[in-house]
Amino acid sequence: MRGAQAESRPESGEPGTQENAGSCPESGARGEVLPLKPGEPKDDSRPESGAPDAREDAPPKKGAQRFWEVLAREFWALAKLNLLYCACLFPSAALFLLGLFGFWNGLALLFVLPAAFPAGGAYSACVFCIAKMLRGDSGSVWHDFKRKWLENVKQAILPGIIYTTFVYAQAYLWSSWMLSGTFGSFPWLLLSFASLLVVGMTAPYFFLQVAYIDLKTAPILKNTLLLSFSNAGRSLWGASAGGAIWAAYFLFLPNALIFSPLVLLCGFSIPRLLTLMWVWPPVNRQFSIEEALRG
């Protein structure tokens, strides 16, 4: 399936505007309509809770105004999405915490990785739902999350386990440093920060493609590297915006523990919304996703 060349109109660089995608993935020239996931519905779902369809309103706002607009319109949908994501992470997160506190002599840590098998599918389902919100096509969070999780969990098992392992390792490292009041050597700090930045810049591109594009893992990984670094500015801002909330949480430990209940409400969905405001436009333009859905 091929479509016309997508029109690219670089704007001011604010989130929600389009920029030059730079070099293009080999799996498709810029604007080429790649095959979406089999059975991908057309862009005709209805918003939840009687909320107006944003596509019927004036052109979407940009930057911070757009963030607050989407947050106000979709807050409860984001909260439900966050709970679904947390439910998928709960088995591995619970075992991770039990292992850290020495339960079963730390043997719980041995089961963290197998218990993380839902994480990749949950990540792809989460970014799929948030991308729909940014398109003004909310739909049903429960229906979309369940459908995308079932559709993608097999392909996303290994990437999800690798991603979850990385996140838990970083959480353990930074919480240990902040609670003890002692930091590692400068090379360790630099390595930890650089790895967080690279993963934060690339992971959204990978799981967005898993959610939308009918490709195998190897081409998706190659596209991810090309897209994230050819759109380095957007990737960096997306990683920084999405990671700022969690960075503040770990930097202010142990005082920040009082805000832990908020993790269940919006600790994952709102950071991902901030990230996708920067990352979604180049992915959408590169693969002409909206054009294919509405075609």
C-alpha positions as CSV (number, residue, x, y, z in Angstrom):
1,M,0.0,0.0,0.0
2,R,1.6,3.3,-1.1
3,G,0.3,6.8,-0.6
4,A,1.2,10.2,-1.9
5,Q,4.2,12.0,-0.5
6,A,3.3,13.4,2.9
7,E,3.6,17.1,3.0
8,S,6.3,18.2,5.4
9,R,6.1,21.8,6.7
10,P,8.8,22.5,9.3
11,E,7.6,24.8,12.0
12,S,9.2,26.5,15.0
13,G,10.3,23.3,16.7
14,E,7.6,23.4,19.3
15,P,6.1,20.0,20.3
16,G,3.2,19.0,18.1
17,T,4.7,20.7,15.0
18,Q,6.4,18.9,12.1
19,E,10.1,19.0,11.4
20,N,12.4,17.7,8.7
21,A,12.8,14.0,9.4
22,G,16.4,13.9,8.1
23,S,17.6,10.6,6.7
24,C,14.9,8.1,6.1
25,P,14.6,4.5,7.2
26,E,15.3,2.0,4.5
27,S,11.9,0.3,5.0
28,G,10.2,3.2,3.4
29,A,10.9,6.6,1.8
30,R,9.6,9.6,3.6
31,G,5.9,9.8,3.4
32,E,5.5,6.2,2.1
33,V,2.5,4.5,3.6
34,L,3.9,1.3,5.1
35,P,1.6,-1.6,6.0
36,L,-0.2,-1.1,9.3
37,K,-0.9,-3.9,11.6
38,P,-3.4,-6.4,10.2
39,G,-6.9,-5.4,11.1
40,E,-5.9,-1.9,12.1
41,P,-9.2,0.0,12.3
42,K,-9.8,3.2,10.4
43,D,-9.5,6.4,12.4
44,D,-13.2,6.5,13.2
45,S,-13.5,5.6,16.9
46,R,-15.5,7.9,19.3
47,P,-14.2,9.8,22.3
48,E,-14.9,8.4,25.8
49,S,-17.2,10.0,28.3
50,G,-19.0,12.2,25.7
51,A,-15.9,14.3,25.2
52,P,-15.9,16.2,21.9
53,D,-13.8,14.9,19.1
54,A,-10.9,17.3,18.8
55,R,-10.8,16.9,15.1
56,E,-14.1,18.8,14.8
57,D,-12.7,21.8,16.7
58,A,-10.2,24.5,15.6
59,P,-6.7,23.4,14.5
60,P,-4.7,22.0,17.5
61,K,-2.7,24.3,19.7
62,K,1.0,24.0,19.9
63,G,3.6,23.6,22.7
64,A,2.5,24.0,26.3
65,Q,-1.0,25.1,25.3
66,R,-1.5,21.8,23.5
67,F,-0.2,19.8,26.4
68,W,-2.7,21.4,28.8
69,E,-5.5,21.1,26.2
70,V,-4.9,17.3,25.9
71,L,-4.4,16.9,29.6
72,A,-7.7,18.6,30.5
73,R,-9.6,16.7,27.8
74,E,-8.1,13.3,28.5
75,F,-7.2,13.3,32.2
76,W,-9.4,10.5,33.3
77,A,-8.5,8.5,30.2
78,L,-4.9,9.0,31.1
79,A,-5.5,7.8,34.6
80,K,-7.2,4.7,33.4
81,L,-4.4,4.0,31.0
82,N,-1.9,4.5,33.8
83,L,-3.7,1.9,36.0
84,L,-3.8,-0.6,33.1
85,Y,0.0,-0.1,32.5
86,C,0.7,-0.5,36.3
87,A,-1.3,-3.7,36.4
88,C,0.9,-5.2,33.7
89,L,4.0,-4.1,35.6
90,F,2.8,-5.2,39.0
91,P,4.1,-8.8,39.0
92,S,7.7,-7.9,38.1
93,A,7.7,-4.7,40.2
94,A,6.4,-6.6,43.3
95,L,9.1,-9.3,42.9
96,F,11.7,-6.6,42.4
97,L,10.8,-4.8,45.6
98,L,10.5,-8.1,47.5
99,G,14.0,-9.1,46.3
100,L,15.5,-5.8,47.3
101,F,14.1,-6.1,50.8
102,G,15.5,-9.6,51.2
103,F,12.3,-11.6,51.1
104,W,13.0,-15.3,50.3
105,N,16.7,-14.5,50.7
106,G,16.6,-12.4,47.6
107,L,15.4,-15.3,45.4
108,A,12.5,-13.1,44.3
109,L,14.9,-11.3,42.0
110,L,15.3,-14.5,40.0
111,F,11.7,-14.3,38.9
112,V,11.7,-10.6,38.0
113,L,12.6,-11.1,34.3
114,P,10.0,-13.9,33.5
115,A,7.4,-11.8,35.3
116,A,8.2,-8.8,33.0
117,F,6.9,-10.5,29.9
118,P,3.8,-8.2,29.7
119,A,5.8,-5.0,29.9
120,G,6.7,-4.6,26.2
121,G,3.1,-5.2,25.1
122,A,1.9,-2.7,27.7
123,Y,4.4,-0.1,26.6
124,S,3.3,-0.4,22.9
125,A,-0.4,-0.3,24.0
126,C,0.2,2.7,26.2
127,V,1.9,4.8,23.4
128,F,-0.8,3.7,20.9
129,C,-3.5,5.1,23.2
130,I,-1.6,8.3,23.8
131,A,-1.0,8.8,20.1
132,K,-4.7,8.5,19.5
133,M,-5.3,11.2,22.1
134,L,-2.8,13.5,20.4
135,R,-4.7,12.9,17.1
136,G,-8.0,13.9,18.9
137,D,-9.3,10.4,18.5
138,S,-9.6,9.1,22.1
139,G,-11.7,6.0,21.6
140,S,-12.0,3.5,24.5
141,V,-8.8,3.1,26.5
142,W,-9.8,-0.3,27.8
143,H,-10.6,-1.6,24.4
144,D,-7.6,-0.1,22.6
145,F,-5.2,-1.1,25.4
146,K,-6.4,-4.7,25.5
147,R,-6.5,-5.1,21.7
148,K,-3.0,-3.7,21.2
149,W,-1.5,-5.7,24.1
150,L,-2.8,-8.9,22.7
151,E,-1.7,-8.0,19.3
152,N,1.9,-7.0,20.2
153,V,2.8,-8.9,23.3
154,K,4.5,-11.7,21.5
155,Q,6.8,-9.4,19.4
156,A,7.4,-7.1,22.4
157,I,8.3,-9.8,25.0
158,L,12.1,-9.6,24.6
159,P,12.4,-5.9,24.0
160,G,10.1,-5.3,27.0
161,I,12.1,-7.5,29.3
162,I,15.3,-5.8,28.2
163,Y,13.8,-2.3,28.7
164,T,12.3,-3.3,32.1
165,T,15.6,-4.7,33.3
166,F,17.3,-1.5,32.4
167,V,14.7,0.6,34.2
168,Y,14.9,-1.5,37.4
169,A,18.7,-1.4,37.3
170,Q,18.7,2.4,37.0
171,A,16.0,2.7,39.7
172,Y,18.0,0.6,42.1
173,L,21.2,2.5,41.3
174,W,19.8,6.0,41.8
175,S,17.6,5.2,44.8
176,S,20.7,3.6,46.5
177,W,22.7,6.7,45.8
178,M,20.0,9.2,47.0
179,L,19.0,7.2,50.1
180,S,22.6,6.6,51.2
181,G,23.7,10.2,50.4
182,T,26.8,8.9,48.6
183,F,27.3,8.8,44.8
184,G,29.4,6.6,42.6
185,S,32.4,7.8,40.8
186,F,32.1,10.4,38.0
187,P,32.5,7.8,35.2
188,W,29.6,5.7,36.7
189,L,27.4,8.8,36.9
190,L,28.2,9.8,33.4
191,L,27.6,6.3,32.1
192,S,24.3,6.1,33.9
193,F,23.1,9.5,32.7
194,A,24.2,8.8,29.1
195,S,22.4,5.4,29.0
196,L,19.2,6.9,30.4
197,L,19.4,9.6,27.7
198,V,19.9,7.1,24.8
199,V,17.2,4.7,26.0
200,G,14.8,7.6,26.6
201,M,15.5,8.9,23.0
202,T,15.0,5.5,21.3
203,A,12.4,3.5,23.2
204,P,9.3,5.6,22.2
205,Y,10.2,5.2,18.5
206,F,10.6,1.5,18.8
207,F,7.3,0.8,20.7
208,L,5.3,3.2,18.5
209,Q,6.4,1.2,15.5
210,V,5.5,-2.1,17.2
211,A,2.1,-0.7,17.8
212,Y,1.4,0.6,14.3
213,I,3.7,-0.8,11.7
214,D,3.6,-4.3,10.4
215,L,7.4,-5.0,10.5
216,K,9.6,-7.5,12.1
217,T,11.8,-6.5,15.1
218,A,15.1,-6.1,13.2
219,P,13.8,-3.5,10.7
220,I,12.0,-1.7,13.5
221,L,15.2,-1.5,15.5
222,K,17.0,-0.1,12.5
223,N,14.3,2.5,11.9
224,T,14.4,3.4,15.5
225,L,18.1,4.3,15.4
226,L,17.7,6.3,12.2
227,L,14.6,8.1,13.3
228,S,15.8,9.0,16.8
229,F,19.1,10.4,15.7
230,S,18.0,12.0,12.5
231,N,15.4,13.8,14.7
232,A,17.9,14.3,17.5
233,G,16.5,17.6,18.7
234,R,13.0,16.2,19.1
235,S,14.3,12.9,20.6
236,L,16.3,14.8,23.2
237,W,13.5,17.1,24.2
238,G,11.1,14.2,24.3
239,A,13.4,12.1,26.6
240,S,14.0,15.2,28.8
241,A,10.4,16.2,29.1
242,G,9.2,12.6,29.8
243,G,12.1,11.9,32.2
244,A,11.9,15.1,34.2
245,I,9.1,14.0,36.5
246,W,10.9,10.7,37.4
247,A,14.3,12.5,37.7
248,A,12.8,14.9,40.2
249,Y,11.3,12.0,42.1
250,F,14.6,10.1,42.5
251,L,16.6,13.3,43.2
252,F,14.4,14.3,46.1
253,L,14.3,10.8,47.8
254,P,13.4,10.0,50.6
255,N,11.2,13.1,50.8
256,A,9.6,12.3,47.5
257,L,8.2,9.0,48.8
258,I,5.1,10.9,50.0
259,F,4.2,11.3,46.3
260,S,4.4,7.6,45.5
261,P,0.6,7.1,45.3
262,L,0.6,9.5,42.3
263,V,2.5,6.9,40.4
264,L,-0.6,4.8,40.2
265,L,-2.7,7.8,39.0
266,C,-0.4,9.4,36.4
267,G,3.2,8.4,36.9
268,F,3.6,6.8,33.5
269,S,0.9,8.2,31.3
270,I,1.7,11.9,31.7
271,P,5.5,11.5,31.2
272,R,4.7,9.5,28.0
273,L,2.3,12.2,26.9
274,L,5.1,14.8,27.3
275,T,7.4,12.5,25.3
276,L,5.0,11.7,22.5
277,M,4.3,15.4,21.9
278,W,7.8,15.6,20.5
279,V,8.2,12.1,19.1
280,W,4.8,11.3,17.5
281,P,5.0,14.0,14.7
282,P,8.1,12.6,12.9
283,V,6.9,9.0,13.3
284,N,3.5,9.9,11.9
285,R,5.0,11.8,9.0
286,Q,7.6,9.2,8.2
287,F,5.1,6.4,7.9
288,S,2.0,8.4,6.9
289,I,0.0,6.7,9.7
290,E,-2.9,9.1,9.9
291,E,-3.1,9.2,6.1
292,A,-3.3,5.4,6.0
293,L,-5.9,5.2,8.8
294,R,-8.1,7.8,7.1
295,G,-7.6,6.5,3.6
